[in-house]
Amino acid sequence: MATPHPDPITLVVHCAVITVSDTRTLETDRSGQTIQQLLQSAGHQIGAYDLVKDEPMQIRSLLEDLSQRSDLDALIINGGTGIAPRDTTYDAIEALLEKTLPGFGELFRYLSYQEIGSRAIASRAVAGVFRSKLIFSLPGSTNAVALAVEKLILPELRHLVSQLRTP
């Protein structure tokens, strides 16, 4: 597998981690904790961590609030990307995205397929830009979160943020 060219700058990315769940708490949110640990191990900062119910208006409201913070570069959301009636994360954020990164969802589903087979088609993982912030929306599974962060987000996070900062 080819690796991306190295980024010429050492950039600390300030991230918000958001877990969308009707049942998780701060203590039981293994996926949100995994995202934070992986980001911090790579030298990035966690500027916010929130749990929100799987309610489209609450999700949108939180994203709009966080996107106005000048101290955040990226918002990484987990949970609510399937097709069950309570899975509304994709629906809540898709219309907010000003630019999408279709390759993120495509590559995530490809990598997921290698691990879980055809069940990967049920994922509506998506990424894009909202108000000059990177948005990544991942499934709630801890394995899926680790896959997305390790294989896709961390290798490109600095590069994508530096592109957003370039006038």
Disulfide bonds with the S-S distance in Angstrom:
none
